[in-house]
Amino acid sequence: MAEYERGDTVSQGSLPELEGLDLEIPEGVFAPTATSGVLIRSVVENESGSARTLDLGCGTGAVGLALVKAGVAAQPFAASDASQAAVDATIRNAKRSGCSVDARCGPLFDPWLDVGFDVVVDDVSGVAEEVASISPWFSGVPCESGPDGDRLVTDVIRQAPGHLKPGGRIYFPIVSFSKAETILGTAEETFESVEKVGHEAFPLPLGMYDHRETLGRMREEGRIDFSEKFGMILFWTDVYLSLIHISEPTRRTPISYAVFCLK
């Protein structure tokens, strides 16, 4: 899984979706991974025109900046993260990339209580905490996604309808290193339809093979999933498209749409 080194700057790194961006990734701020690339591609492939966009759980701001560069997110794009260091990095990276941003600090939708968006792009932590602790992705970065990796994502799904404009969409990724059935169940309670529109698999980082027994136990417990092929362990990201439930009480209009990804 492609990733960037913290404490460095990134110019046209290993993710083609970030080509042309000059990113600073400070210590303690989540670095873009291949899942970031899947999320960016999913939004670009499904959006047309320039939309009022929120990069939720922005980290370095890489996703929002890539969407602005692709012409599908309007400026200033909105960005928020529970980490002040991440918000500060997003502001600096926007300046380095020649983009304008409205960046705020706070958990989930708290910084945007009275704000509606055309598109919400969710990239909060969606990996089981035990997996996060043995992965290279969360080195020096806190992960509070719960034992099954579904805590934050399900909160986002439940809260999203109240922050979408008429016809608004929400995209979010979840890797298979989480309990997908819980997330899908929440989505089906919140949205009228759940349609998978994308999929990509990745090889397990080499350093995680030392924890193969742990991963196997967690799969047996039904908390995560992965496949094995030719001696390799593969995990994946799924992308879904949904329609907001008609009876949703926080819905802003009689009909509104949402798109989301499973990470």
N, C-alpha and C positions, 0 to 999 in steps of 0.2 A: 504494500500500500504506500503510494508516494506520500512523502511528508517533507516539511521544511524544518530547518534547524532554528531553534529559538536563540535569540541574541544576535541574529544576523539580519541582513537585508536580502530581499529576493527580487531579482529582475529576470523575468521570463524563465521561471523555474521549471520544475519537472511536470507541472500541471499545465497542459496546453490552454485550459480555460482561463489561466491567469497570465497568459502571454501579454506583454506590454505593460504590466503593472509593476511598480517599484514598491515592494512591501517591506516594512520594518516589523520584525517579530520579536518583541521583548521577552525576556525571561518571565515565566508565569502567565503568559497569554497563549491560548490555544492556537496551534499552527495549522494551516490548511492541510487537508489530507485528500486522498482520492475521492472520498465521499463528498468533499466540498465540490470537486469537479462534477460528480454526478448531479448534485443539486443545481449547480449553475447550468449545466446542459439541459436539465429538465425544465427549468424556467424559460430559458431562451427558446427551446423547441416548442413551448406551449403558449408563449406570449407574443403579441404583436403590438407595436406602438410603445409609448413611454408612459409607464404607470407610476402612481404614487406608491412607493415600495418601502416596506420595513424589513431590515435585516435583523432578525431577532436572535440574540445570542451571537453577536457579530464577531467576537474575537478580534482579529486584526482588521475587520472590515472587508476582507478579500471577496466575499460573495457579493455584497452590495456593490462594491467597486467594479467587479467584473460585469455585473448586470447593467450598470451605467455605461460602461465601455461598449457593451453589446447593443445598447440602444433600447433596452426594454424597461429600464428604471429611470424615472424622472429625477432631476436635480432640483433641490437637494434631496438625496435619498435619506431615509430615516434609519437609524441604527441604535441598538441598545444592547447592554450586557450587564450582568450582575457585578462584573469586575470593573472598577474604575481604571485599572491599568489597560484593560482591553478597550474601553471607550477612548482613553487618551491615545492609544495606538491607532485606533480607527481614524481619529481626527488628524493625526500626523500623516497617516497613509493617504487619506483623501487629499490633503494638501500636496503631498508628493506626486499624486496622480492627476492633479489638476481638476479635482471634483469637489463639489460642495456637499456637506452632510449636516444633518441635524442629529447629533449623537447625544444620548442620555444614558445615565447609569441607573440600574434597578433591575429587579428580577422579573422575568417574563414580560407581561403587558403593563406592569405597574407604572412605568414612565409615560404611558400613553392612554391614560384612563378615559379621556374625552376625545381621542383622535381616531379617525377611521382611515383605512387604507384600501387601495385597489388590490394590492398584492402584499401578503405577509410571507416572508421566506424564513422558515424556522430552522435554526441550526444549533439548538441547545443540546446538551449532552444526552445521548440516547443509547449508552452502552452500560451493561450491568457493572456495578461498582467493582466487583471482584475481577472482572475482565479488565476494566480500566487500570486497576492497580498493577497488573502484570504486562500492560501494553506500553509501547513507546509513545503513544498519543497523548497521555495525560501526565507525562513527566513534569513535575513542578506545577501542575494545573489541577485544581480541585475538581472532583466529580461527585455530584450529589444526585445522581439519577436513580438511586435505589438499588436494592439487591437484584431486581429483574431488569433494570435499565429503562423502565417505562414511566417512572414517576413524573418527570418534567414534561415529557412528550404528551402524556394524557392530559396534564394540566393545560398545556397549550391548546390541544384539540378542544377541550371543553370551553375555554375562554375565547377562542378565536372568533366565533360568530358575532360577538359584541364589538369587534374591532374591524369589521369589514364593511366597506361601502357597498351600495347596491351592485351586485354582480362581482363582488370581491372574491379573490382566490387566496388560499394558503397552501404553500409548499413546505413539506418537511421530510427529512430523511431519517431512517433508523436502520442501523446495521443489524444483521441477524444475531449479533451478540446481545440481544435483548429478547424479552418475552413478547413476540410480535402479536400473539393471539389476544393479549390484553389490550394492546394498542388498537388493533383492528376492531375489537369489541366496543371500545370507547368510540371509535370513529363511526361505527354503524349505529350507535345510539345518538350520535350528534348530527350525522349527515344522512341524507336519503339514500345515497348510493356510494359504493366504494369500488372503484375500477382500477386495476393495476395497469399502468401505462409505461413502465420501465423497469429494467433489471440489469445489474452488473455485479459480477463476482470478482473477488480479489484474493490473492494468496496471503496466507498468514505470515506476518513478519517473522523472520528467522528466529529472533530472540524469544518468541513466545512458544516455540516448540518445547522448550524446557518445562512448560506448564501444560503439556498435553493431557496429563492425568486430570488436572483441575478442569480443563475445558470439557473433557469427556464426562466428568461427573456432573457438571452444570447442564450439559445436553441431556443426560439421563434424567435429571430433575425437571426438565422441560423449561428451563430458564433462558436458554440460548439455543442456537442451531448453527450447524456448519456441515459441510460435506467433505469427504476424503476421496481424492482421485490421484492415482499414480504416486501414492505416498505423500501427497500434498494435502494440506488443510485449506479449504476455501470458505470464506464467508461472503456475504453479499449485502447489497442495498437494493430495496424495492421502492418503486415510485408509484403512487396512487393518485387518482383524480376522484373528487367527491362533490356531491350537491348538498348544501346545507339543509337540514331537516325543516320541513314546513312549519312544524309546531314549536321550533326553537324560540323561547320567550325573549332571548336577547337579540334576535334577528332584527336588523334595521329596516328591512323591506320585506314584502310578501315573498319574494324569491331572491336568493343570493347564492353565489357559487363559491366552492372552495376546491383547491387542488392541493394535495399533499403527498409527501414521499415518506417511505419507510427506510430508516437508516440502520 
